[in-house]
Amino acid sequence: MGNSEYSSGDARKRIRPSGGYRDLRSFQTATIIYDATVSFCDKFIDKRSRLVDQMVQAARSGRQNIAEGSRASATSSQTELRLVSVARASLDELLLDYEDFLRQRGHALWTKDSPHSLRVRSVAGDNATSYSEWLGSDSPEIVANALICLIHQANYLLDRQIAGLEREFITEGGYSERLAAERIAERTRRNYNDLYDQSNPTDPSDSSTPAASPHCPDCGKPMSLRTARTGRNAGSQFWGCSAYPSCKGTRKL
């Protein structure tokens, strides 16, 4: 899911890429929600209230679990799926807190298709500045409703992300399945290399290097079984150096 965070100079080839969460729209939206929630609690809720810690922690959990799930994707698709689901649940909890805030204080809750909600949803920005018209308001009703809109957007994105991870796990398997497939592929390559050395055959159709082939008397490299095409020995087989044409060493069968 997304671009890898590890260095492009890393010599290791990862079976599953990880990181790249900063490019995820769900992470960007969750970051806006987290920052705006901290500001909202500071401006509109008594600092002695337990609600401050609950809301800030729920917002933080939504953001952090998206990032941690992305990092975990390299070694465990199940862990990634679990963490993204935790992020979704945390934002659901925060959504209820904002709805409770509005209801308990007699403020209006914008409907999904109200002009205000549609305007917020039409912005599709990737930072808080894009939503400053609402998030910077002195009205707790406006800020809370705007954040509710953003939480719905983040949850929609996370639902799509979770569905994609589930499909990927079903069709391609998890990390352990991919690791086993890579191991089988590597074992197959090694077995092939043990049987055949095709570093520079003159004709792949009639040359091979069995594991018991002799070594070239001139350069010491493994020899390939070849078939003479011309001359008085045409049609007969002989050992030819696998480094041909740089080395023309031969042996009789």
Secondary structure, DSSP 8 states (H G I E B T S, - for coil): -----S-TT-----SS----GGG-HHHHHHHHHHHHHHHHHHHHS-TTSHHHHHHHHHHHHHHHHHHHHHHHTTT-HHHHHHHHHHHHHHHHHHHHHHHHHHHHTT-----TTSHHHHHHHHH--SSGGGGHHHHT-S-HHHHHHHHHHHHHHHHHHHHHHHHHHHHHHHHH--HHHHHHHHHHHHHHHHHHHHH---SS-S-TTT-B--TT--B-TTT--BEEEEE--SSTTTT-EEEEETTTTT---EEE-
